[in-house]
Amino acid sequence: MVESGDVTAENLSDDRAKETYAKALVKLLPEVDLHGVSWHRPKHILAFISGPNHVTIRDYEDSERKEPCILTHESQRDVKLLEWRPNGGRTLSVACKHHNISAFLLGRICIWTASYPGNVASVRSGVTSGTIARGTGTRWTLVDFLRSHDDEQISALSWSPDGRYPN
């Protein structure tokens, strides 16, 4: 039985949920230098920036308690922001800076999607995909790579409320 003062996912506001999960992360993941974190509310998955070019995904619904998955790709450099796609699926956007041959910092967004046996992620034509295996079934695939308008640096990252992005 849940008492009115108990902390549950259903009675947390977004701000209180973020604060509660942030406190839990500090206790659960002390070895990780957390720069940014994104919580996938419906799926109980956390993604966090775990290094300049790395994003770590930890699935707390994983019954086998597999090790976290670390996403890296040559196009994903100097990671700044993370945001899960709303409304279901396991798709994560990762904003980063990318150094071009002229040494300019350009804003980029990597879109990663989880694939499972029988449900393979679709990669946009022209994108050099990266795939990272995790355990017996989940594979994270870089499915798209977006540039900011006029190669501006990215200071905020958000999905459309319905989860769509231009194809």
N, C-alpha and C positions, 0 to 999 in steps of 0.2 A: 504494500500500500504506500502510495506517495503522499507525503504530508505537504501542506501548502508552502512551507519554507524550504523544501528540498530542491536541489538544483537538478533539473532534468533538461534534456534538449528541447522539450516542448515549451518549457516556461522561461527559456532564456531569450532576452532580446539579442539582436546581433552584436551590440556593443558588449553586453555582459558575456555572451558566448565567446567572443574573441578574447576577452580578458581571462575567462576561465580556462580556455584552451591554451592561452599563452603561459599561464601559470603551470598547467600540466606539462607543457612542452619543456619548460625549464627543468622540471623534475625527471621527465622521461628521457630526455635527450641531452644530458649535460656535456657530452663530448662534441656537440655540434655548435659552431658559431653561427647563431641564427641572425641573418640580415633581413630576411623577408619570409613570410609564411602565408599560405592560403589554405583554408579549410574547405573541403568539398562537403557541404552540409548533408545532402541526402545519402552520400556513400561512406561517410566517416573515414575519409582519406585526407592526409595532410601532405602538402608539398612545401618544401622550404629550400631557400638558397643555402647550399652547404659549402660553397666555394665560389671563386670568381666566375667559373665556367660550368658549375655543376648545380643541378637541382635534384634533391632527394625526395622520393615519394614513399610514404609509409601508409600502408593499408591496414587500418585497425579492424576491418571486418574479415580479414584473411584468417580463416580457421586454422591454417597450417602455420601461422606466425612466421612467414618467410622473412628473410632479410629485406631491408628497404631497397628500392631500385634507384640507381643514380643515372639521371639523364645528362648526357653530354653530346655535343656535336660540334664540328669545326665552325659552323655558322653561329653557334651560341657562345658568345664571348662577353665577359663583363656583365653578368646577369644582374638586373636591377629590380624587376617586379614580376609577380606571378598572379595569375587569376584563373580559377576553374570555370569552365563553361557551365552556366546554370542549366536547369531543367534536365537533369539526368546524366547521360553519358560521361565517360571518363576522358575528357579533353581538357588540356591545360595550355594556357597561353603564357609564354615566357618572354618578357621584354628585356632586351639587352642592347649594349652598344657594340658596334662592329667597326674595326679599323679597316679602312680601305687602303689601297696602295698609295694614296696621297697622304696617309696618316690622319685623315679626318675621322671623327667619331660620327657614325651614322646610326640612327635608331632602327632597330629590327625587332620583329616578333616571331618567335618560333612557336608553332602549334603542334603539340604532341597529343596522340590519341592511343589509348590502350586497345590492343587487338587480342582476340582469344581464338582458339581453334574453332573454325566455322564462322567466325565474325572478324574478318581481316579489315584493317583500316584502309580507307581509300586515300591515296597520295595524289595531290594535284599535279598535273602534267608539268614537267619542267623543274620540279623540286627534287633535289638530290636527297633522298630519304636516308634517315638513320634509324636503325632498329636496335633496341636493347631488350634482351630476354630477361625474364624474371621467373624463376622457379619452373613449374611444369606447364604453365599455360599462358600467362600474361606476357605480352610483348608490347613495349612502348615504341611507337613509330612517329618520327617527325613527318607530318603529313603536309605542312605548308610553312612558308617562310615569307613574311610580309615586311615591306619597307614603309617607314613613316613618310608622310607627304613631304616633299622637298628634303628628304633625308634629315629631318629634325630629330633631336634627341627626344626620347619618350619619358615623360614625367608622371604619367598616370596610365592605368590599364584597366579596362572594363569591357565586359561583353554586353551586347544588346540584351535586354531583359528576356527575349525569346530565345537567346543562345545562337542566333544566326550570325554569320559573317559572309562578306561577299565571296562568291566563287569565281 
